[in-house]
Amino acid sequence: MQAYVDRALSVHEVAIVEIHLADCPTCSRCYSLEREMRTVVRQACDEPCPDALRAQLRKICADCDCE
């Protein structure tokens, strides 16, 4: 499903998935959920980061010794 949603499949593979989605309500629901989740995440990424959260994230990064 991920490759299909990411548009990482060949034309032939897309056709196979679309035929399956037309006949499989479970996979069709999963696909709809995945699309909706991506929409929500994309919209959340468009929101400006609050200053307090930005400061907290900077502190976490400064305290990290993962280099």
ChimeraX commands (.cxc) that place a marker at each C-alpha (Angstrom):
marker #1 position 0.00,0.00,0.00 radius 0.5
marker #1 position 2.82,2.41,0.86 radius 0.5
marker #1 position 4.41,2.15,-2.57 radius 0.5
marker #1 position 1.04,2.74,-4.20 radius 0.5
marker #1 position 0.31,5.79,-2.07 radius 0.5
marker #1 position 3.86,7.05,-2.67 radius 0.5
marker #1 position 3.37,6.60,-6.43 radius 0.5
marker #1 position 6.43,4.36,-6.51 radius 0.5
marker #1 position 4.91,1.58,-8.61 radius 0.5
marker #1 position 5.13,0.87,-12.30 radius 0.5
marker #1 position 2.09,1.45,-14.50 radius 0.5
marker #1 position 1.47,-2.31,-14.51 radius 0.5
marker #1 position 1.69,-2.54,-10.71 radius 0.5
marker #1 position -0.68,0.42,-10.31 radius 0.5
marker #1 position -3.22,-1.32,-12.52 radius 0.5
marker #1 position -2.99,-4.49,-10.41 radius 0.5
marker #1 position -3.46,-2.55,-7.16 radius 0.5
marker #1 position -6.40,-0.58,-8.55 radius 0.5
marker #1 position -8.14,-3.77,-9.68 radius 0.5
marker #1 position -7.61,-5.21,-6.20 radius 0.5
marker #1 position -8.85,-2.05,-4.46 radius 0.5
marker #1 position -12.02,-2.13,-6.56 radius 0.5
marker #1 position -12.80,-5.63,-5.28 radius 0.5
marker #1 position -11.46,-5.53,-1.71 radius 0.5
marker #1 position -13.35,-3.33,0.76 radius 0.5
marker #1 position -10.75,-3.91,3.49 radius 0.5
marker #1 position -7.83,-2.70,1.37 radius 0.5
marker #1 position -9.95,0.10,-0.03 radius 0.5
marker #1 position -10.62,1.34,3.52 radius 0.5
marker #1 position -6.91,1.06,4.35 radius 0.5
marker #1 position -6.05,3.09,1.27 radius 0.5
marker #1 position -8.63,5.75,2.19 radius 0.5
marker #1 position -7.24,5.92,5.72 radius 0.5
marker #1 position -3.68,6.26,4.43 radius 0.5
marker #1 position -4.68,9.09,2.09 radius 0.5
marker #1 position -6.57,10.86,4.88 radius 0.5
marker #1 position -3.63,10.51,7.27 radius 0.5
marker #1 position -1.26,11.98,4.71 radius 0.5
marker #1 position -3.63,14.90,4.19 radius 0.5
marker #1 position -3.79,15.56,7.93 radius 0.5
marker #1 position -0.01,15.36,8.30 radius 0.5
marker #1 position 0.52,17.63,5.29 radius 0.5
marker #1 position -1.88,20.20,6.77 radius 0.5
marker #1 position -0.19,19.96,10.17 radius 0.5
marker #1 position 3.15,20.64,8.53 radius 0.5
marker #1 position 1.73,23.84,7.07 radius 0.5
marker #1 position 0.89,25.15,10.55 radius 0.5
marker #1 position 3.50,27.49,12.04 radius 0.5
marker #1 position 5.44,26.04,14.94 radius 0.5
marker #1 position 4.60,27.83,18.22 radius 0.5
marker #1 position 7.55,29.66,19.75 radius 0.5
marker #1 position 7.35,27.64,22.98 radius 0.5
marker #1 position 7.51,24.36,21.07 radius 0.5
marker #1 position 10.37,25.64,18.92 radius 0.5
marker #1 position 12.33,26.58,22.06 radius 0.5
marker #1 position 11.64,23.18,23.62 radius 0.5
marker #1 position 12.83,21.38,20.47 radius 0.5
marker #1 position 15.98,23.49,20.33 radius 0.5
marker #1 position 16.73,22.58,23.94 radius 0.5
marker #1 position 16.25,18.88,23.21 radius 0.5
marker #1 position 18.61,19.15,20.24 radius 0.5
marker #1 position 21.18,21.08,22.27 radius 0.5
marker #1 position 21.07,18.46,25.05 radius 0.5
marker #1 position 21.41,15.56,22.62 radius 0.5
marker #1 position 24.82,13.90,22.42 radius 0.5
marker #1 position 24.00,11.75,19.40 radius 0.5
marker #1 position 26.78,13.09,17.15 radius 0.5
marker link #1:1,2 radius 0.2
marker link #1:2,3 radius 0.2
marker link #1:3,4 radius 0.2
marker link #1:4,5 radius 0.2
marker link #1:5,6 radius 0.2
marker link #1:6,7 radius 0.2
marker link #1:7,8 radius 0.2
marker link #1:8,9 radius 0.2
marker link #1:9,10 radius 0.2
marker link #1:10,11 radius 0.2
marker link #1:11,12 radius 0.2
marker link #1:12,13 radius 0.2
marker link #1:13,14 radius 0.2
marker link #1:14,15 radius 0.2
marker link #1:15,16 radius 0.2
marker link #1:16,17 radius 0.2
marker link #1:17,18 radius 0.2
marker link #1:18,19 radius 0.2
marker link #1:19,20 radius 0.2
marker link #1:20,21 radius 0.2
marker link #1:21,22 radius 0.2
marker link #1:22,23 radius 0.2
marker link #1:23,24 radius 0.2
marker link #1:24,25 radius 0.2
marker link #1:25,26 radius 0.2
marker link #1:26,27 radius 0.2
marker link #1:27,28 radius 0.2
marker link #1:28,29 radius 0.2
marker link #1:29,30 radius 0.2
marker link #1:30,31 radius 0.2
marker link #1:31,32 radius 0.2
marker link #1:32,33 radius 0.2
marker link #1:33,34 radius 0.2
marker link #1:34,35 radius 0.2
marker link #1:35,36 radius 0.2
marker link #1:36,37 radius 0.2
marker link #1:37,38 radius 0.2
marker link #1:38,39 radius 0.2
marker link #1:39,40 radius 0.2
marker link #1:40,41 radius 0.2
marker link #1:41,42 radius 0.2
marker link #1:42,43 radius 0.2
marker link #1:43,44 radius 0.2
marker link #1:44,45 radius 0.2
marker link #1:45,46 radius 0.2
marker link #1:46,47 radius 0.2
marker link #1:47,48 radius 0.2
marker link #1:48,49 radius 0.2
marker link #1:49,50 radius 0.2
marker link #1:50,51 radius 0.2
marker link #1:51,52 radius 0.2
marker link #1:52,53 radius 0.2
marker link #1:53,54 radius 0.2
marker link #1:54,55 radius 0.2
marker link #1:55,56 radius 0.2
marker link #1:56,57 radius 0.2
marker link #1:57,58 radius 0.2
marker link #1:58,59 radius 0.2
marker link #1:59,60 radius 0.2
marker link #1:60,61 radius 0.2
marker link #1:61,62 radius 0.2
marker link #1:62,63 radius 0.2
marker link #1:63,64 radius 0.2
marker link #1:64,65 radius 0.2
marker link #1:65,66 radius 0.2
marker link #1:66,67 radius 0.2
view
